[in-house]
């Protein structure tokens, strides 16, 4: 739940953002940027605990999502923005991941996987 404040400061509750008006129980909704999604593959033999953070959360104070990923399994992680910050509790590292990509954690490093497409150009000489 968003907290009621009367000084006009912003309050948040994961997916809700509002500004308090003069009436502390009345909120004006503020549009949020779109969610970003990545696929995170755990290529280890252990469970890993991950947290995601919004692109603009430079201090990584409020986790958008907290997940436990089983060994050799993938999970779709979300947060707001074009870049999702992912913190892995097992190794203490934080990774900046671009929205829409797949990432593989092999225990110590993260590898970005790209999907390649083949384009064939056919031209006819008349």
GIZI-V462826 format. One record per residue. N is the residue number from 1. D_CENTER is the distance of its C-alpha to the mean C-alpha in Angstrom with 2 decimals. Layout:
n = <N;N>
d_center = <D_CENTER;D_CENTER>
This chain:
n = <1;2;3;4;5;6;7;8;9;10;11;12;13;14;15;16;17;18;19;20;21;22;23;24;25;26;27;28;29;30;31;32;33;34;35;36;37;38;39;40;41;42;43;44;45;46;47;48;49;50;51;52;53;54;55;56;57;58;59;60;61;62;63;64;65;66;67;68;69;70;71;72;73;74;75;76;77;78;79;80;81;82;83;84;85;86;87;88;89;90;91;92;93;94;95;96;97;98;99;100;101;102;103;104;105;106;107;108;109;110;111;112;113;114;115;116;117;118;119;120;121;122;123;124;125;126>
d_center = <20.83;20.92;23.76;26.77;27.69;30.62;30.07;27.66;24.55;21.07;19.84;16.50;15.64;11.94;12.64;15.94;17.17;20.91;23.72;26.82;30.09;33.53;33.39;30.95;30.30;29.48;26.06;25.25;21.86;19.80;17.74;13.98;12.10;10.69;7.41;5.75;5.93;7.05;9.91;10.54;14.32;16.17;19.42;21.12;23.71;21.99;19.34;16.25;14.23;10.58;8.43;4.85;5.57;5.85;7.59;10.82;10.66;12.88;14.44;11.47;13.63;11.81;9.18;7.07;7.53;10.18;11.45;14.61;14.99;18.65;20.45;20.44;17.84;14.62;11.69;9.17;5.67;3.74;2.93;5.93;7.45;8.54;7.10;3.91;6.09;6.91;10.22;12.75;15.49;18.12;18.48;17.11;15.19;11.94;10.64;9.28;8.04;8.97;7.75;10.21;11.32;12.28;12.41;15.21;15.76;19.54;19.89;20.09;18.39;15.49;16.74;15.10;16.83;17.93;19.72;23.13;25.35;29.07;30.84;34.60;36.73;40.16;42.88;46.43;49.41;52.13>
